[in-house]
Amino acid sequence: MKLNVLVSFAFVICLFASCEDDGNKKCQIEFDLATFEKEKTEWSENGVVKYKYDFVFSKIGEGDEGTVIIDVNSNPDRWYKKSINNIYDYILSGYEERSKAIMEDNSGDYAISKFYIDITYDPVYHYPSEVEYRCKYYNTDIDGATGYTLKISNFEVVND
């Protein structure tokens, strides 16, 4: 009988310990990595090295727009003015860094309830023509309280 009580007591303590809240909140992460990788590969296989595009970049408190001409030898000052390869790399590193941070600690005032990257791809050249990168926090009703939007239009291969 004493053994049954001890075993039951140990079970209850283990149950409470396993149910203890470590402060992390659940976060919904939405990003179609398989499609992203497929489109990135198809873009790379196009072999386009000189091109131009118009862009609109917006972020809370910041905005920019203009035309970019990309050449393999160019090195613009902002990631969204760089090559399509740089844009793909930036999107992927942002996804990896944010996902890792959420998995390590998603507690406190800045706990994220939803993190998503929504991308529309060009059907011919396979570059990301529109990118929505957003986080929604538990402590606000604003969807996309953090993030950016990038739109690429008038993409054109430049022939010498």
SEBA-101363 format. One line per 5 residues: their letters; for each residue x, y, z of C-alpha. Coordinates in Angstrom, 3 decimals. Last residue first. Layout:
REM residues N
a = X,Y,Z ~ ...
***
This chain:
REM residues 160
dnvve = 24.001,44.477,-74.557 ~ 20.797,42.671,-73.636 ~ 18.925,43.601,-70.491 ~ 16.335,41.100,-69.242 ~ 13.267,42.982,-68.057
fnsik = 11.250,42.931,-64.884 ~ 8.528,45.570,-64.985 ~ 7.521,44.802,-61.411 ~ 9.041,43.778,-58.099 ~ 7.043,44.263,-54.908
ltygt = 8.586,44.016,-51.460 ~ 6.542,44.181,-48.268 ~ 8.092,44.284,-44.823 ~ 7.751,42.990,-41.305 ~ 6.375,43.816,-37.890
agdid = 2.834,44.538,-36.766 ~ 1.674,42.296,-39.588 ~ -1.788,41.729,-38.247 ~ -2.574,44.361,-35.618 ~ -4.551,42.870,-32.749
tnyyk = -1.676,43.372,-30.348 ~ -0.184,41.598,-27.316 ~ 0.004,38.152,-28.922 ~ 2.200,39.462,-31.724 ~ 1.689,39.108,-35.453
cryev = 4.767,38.785,-37.602 ~ 4.944,39.527,-41.302 ~ 7.008,39.044,-44.469 ~ 4.939,39.715,-47.600 ~ 6.959,39.233,-50.784
espyh = 5.816,40.040,-54.310 ~ 7.511,39.321,-57.633 ~ 9.774,36.605,-56.221 ~ 11.845,35.598,-59.274 ~ 10.732,32.573,-61.293
yvpdy = 11.640,33.885,-64.782 ~ 8.401,32.956,-66.591 ~ 5.784,32.346,-63.866 ~ 6.924,35.284,-61.689 ~ 6.549,34.190,-58.083
tidiy = 4.140,35.364,-55.398 ~ 5.519,34.983,-51.886 ~ 3.818,34.864,-48.474 ~ 6.114,34.760,-45.479 ~ 4.399,34.153,-42.186
fksia = 4.864,34.436,-38.462 ~ 1.853,34.098,-36.183 ~ 1.375,34.352,-32.407 ~ 4.692,36.046,-31.689 ~ 5.703,36.719,-28.085
ydgsn = 6.949,40.301,-27.792 ~ 5.689,41.106,-24.299 ~ 7.112,37.951,-22.788 ~ 7.580,34.532,-24.327 ~ 8.603,32.975,-27.608
demia = 12.126,31.851,-26.781 ~ 14.282,29.271,-28.556 ~ 11.709,28.113,-31.121 ~ 10.720,31.692,-31.953 ~ 14.376,32.735,-32.353
ksree = 15.048,29.782,-34.643 ~ 12.017,30.577,-36.791 ~ 13.044,34.256,-37.021 ~ 16.626,33.418,-38.040 ~ 15.662,30.730,-40.574
ygsli = 12.914,32.800,-42.213 ~ 15.079,35.906,-42.403 ~ 17.957,33.833,-43.820 ~ 15.640,32.450,-46.494 ~ 14.226,35.840,-47.503
ydyin = 17.692,37.407,-47.630 ~ 19.083,34.564,-49.740 ~ 16.222,34.865,-52.262 ~ 16.784,38.633,-52.432 ~ 20.518,38.136,-52.925
niskk = 19.841,35.688,-55.780 ~ 17.449,38.239,-57.311 ~ 20.384,40.609,-57.406 ~ 20.605,43.649,-55.196 ~ 18.196,46.529,-54.725
ywrdp = 16.178,44.627,-52.116 ~ 19.334,43.984,-50.090 ~ 20.234,47.686,-49.978 ~ 23.482,49.420,-51.039 ~ 23.825,48.236,-54.635
nsnvd = 26.774,46.057,-55.735 ~ 26.983,45.761,-59.508 ~ 29.435,43.444,-61.321 ~ 26.937,40.696,-62.198 ~ 24.700,43.426,-63.588
iivtg = 21.454,44.535,-62.069 ~ 19.614,47.678,-63.091 ~ 17.292,48.867,-60.334 ~ 14.321,51.173,-60.702 ~ 12.711,53.038,-57.850
edgeg = 10.919,52.728,-54.557 ~ 11.641,53.153,-50.875 ~ 9.740,53.091,-47.615 ~ 10.448,53.201,-43.913 ~ 8.548,53.687,-40.666
iksfv = 6.894,50.288,-40.772 ~ 8.326,48.631,-43.854 ~ 7.756,49.250,-47.509 ~ 9.726,48.369,-50.607 ~ 8.469,49.181,-54.094
fdyky = 10.536,47.897,-56.965 ~ 11.106,48.427,-60.650 ~ 13.242,45.883,-62.434 ~ 16.382,45.536,-64.492 ~ 18.354,42.655,-65.892
kvvgn = 21.849,41.330,-66.458 ~ 22.810,37.867,-65.222 ~ 19.970,35.607,-66.394 ~ 21.113,31.969,-66.207 ~ 17.561,30.631,-66.168
eswet = 18.763,27.701,-64.017 ~ 19.155,30.022,-61.047 ~ 15.507,31.152,-61.278 ~ 14.369,27.519,-61.544 ~ 16.360,26.655,-58.424
kekef = 14.889,29.599,-56.509 ~ 11.385,28.606,-57.644 ~ 11.840,25.029,-56.396 ~ 13.407,26.150,-53.094 ~ 10.533,28.576,-52.414
taldf = 7.946,25.975,-53.421 ~ 9.405,23.523,-50.889 ~ 9.787,26.226,-48.206 ~ 6.123,27.191,-48.261 ~ 6.173,29.516,-45.256
eiqck = 3.590,29.718,-42.487 ~ 4.632,29.600,-38.837 ~ 1.893,29.499,-36.187 ~ 3.384,30.308,-32.811 ~ 2.692,28.598,-29.507
kngdd = 3.676,30.503,-26.391 ~ 6.821,29.977,-24.383 ~ 6.549,30.804,-20.679 ~ 7.948,27.477,-19.441 ~ 4.458,26.332,-18.451
ecsaf = 4.588,23.335,-16.126 ~ 2.713,20.383,-17.571 ~ 5.706,18.041,-17.402 ~ 6.455,19.030,-13.822 ~ 2.842,18.594,-12.735
lcivf = 2.671,15.114,-14.284 ~ 6.011,14.138,-12.763 ~ 4.739,15.202,-9.321 ~ 1.495,13.244,-9.843 ~ 3.416,10.125,-10.912
afsvl = 5.734,10.365,-7.894 ~ 2.689,10.589,-5.566 ~ 1.063,7.597,-7.255 ~ 4.287,5.578,-6.943 ~ 4.643,6.593,-3.294
vnlkm = 0.993,5.740,-2.552 ~ 1.308,2.387,-4.333 ~ 4.504,1.624,-2.378 ~ 2.804,2.399,0.920 ~ 0.000,0.000,0.000
***
